Amino acid sequence: MATIRVPGPPPQAFRKQRPISDLIKAQLKHFQHLEHKLHLTLPTKFSPHDLTTEAAAAQYIAEVTAALCSHASAAQEAPTPIRALPPPEREAKPTRRSPRKSTRKPHGLSIAASETPKKPRKKEHTASKHSRKKP
């Protein structure tokens, strides 16, 4: 099998002091949402005003990712216990059951704005315009 060589990124591809792009801003917004929703604790406190350069964004994303990985592993380690219930006791006499009610929905549409269902109109027989007599 042939080896395909892929060139590395050019040195100017990552500049630490370059302002972040709109894509990175959107990613930061998602990470901040997760941080607040899951109550993650990060080693470094970041404010939204600090996240203006690629270096700060890269550090923030790395810390949130590490916190998410540890949060996920902690959630997997402590599963919720399952409690088995004893089977229900049977009565001596079987009880008579009422007939089952249908859970199917009736055919047709029901619209909240209509009061009563409309009846189809009968077609009125009208004479065609060719059969009319001219006065």
Secondary structure, 3 states (H helix, E strand, C coil): CCCCCCCCCCHHHCCCCCECCHHHHHHHHHHHHHHHHHCCCCCCCCCCCCCCEHHHHHHHHHHHHHHHHHHHHHHHHCCCCCCCCCCCCCCCCCCCCCCCCCCCCCCCCCCCCCCCCCCCCCCCCCCCCCCCCCC
